[in-house]
């Protein structure tokens, strides 16, 4: 069953609010407002596959309001990612720090295997080069990572937990609260041991 417009909007919003994903570019609230979430047009379009991929990283409002025939390209294209009709991220461009220099970074293209098999020509010859795949310095050259064992690339950065019953969920919650309590107590002991003794006033 395909995701609703609200679910797609919510997923994109969650992605932009995540602090675990180093974004390809700083996305401001204005760009988020003009992203098109409406379902695909039922009429045939003259849009080419190359134009669809060029919608990525495009800051023009008109580019993000284009709709594509569902049978031709059944995906939602946003600024630096592509979602399938179920709301799963199937292509994602983000950054990773370069180990030699923590202030420097390079672009990383994450893509699901089935999506890559369909559109490998465009990914390799258009998209990868557009984000720095032909950079002269190998350290800064964009890299491509193909994933075959994950439904949603978002969960590369955020772990997903699935429970078969309420008891499992309760046990997990208790275990999680126990771990959090342990960390809080460790921090408390550390800060108390490093703090100065309070001064006792003579009166």
Secondary structure, 3 states (H helix, E strand, C coil): CCCCHHHHHHHHHHHHHCCCCCECCCCCHHHHHCCCCCCCCCCCCCCCHHHHHHCCCCCCHHHHCCCCCCCCCCEEECCCEEEECCCCEEEEEEEEEECCEEEEEEEEEEEEHHHHHHHHHHHHHHHHHHCCCCCCCHHHCCEEEEECCCCCHHHHCCCCCCCCCHHHHHHHHHHHHHHHHHHHHHHHHHHHHHCCCCCCCCC
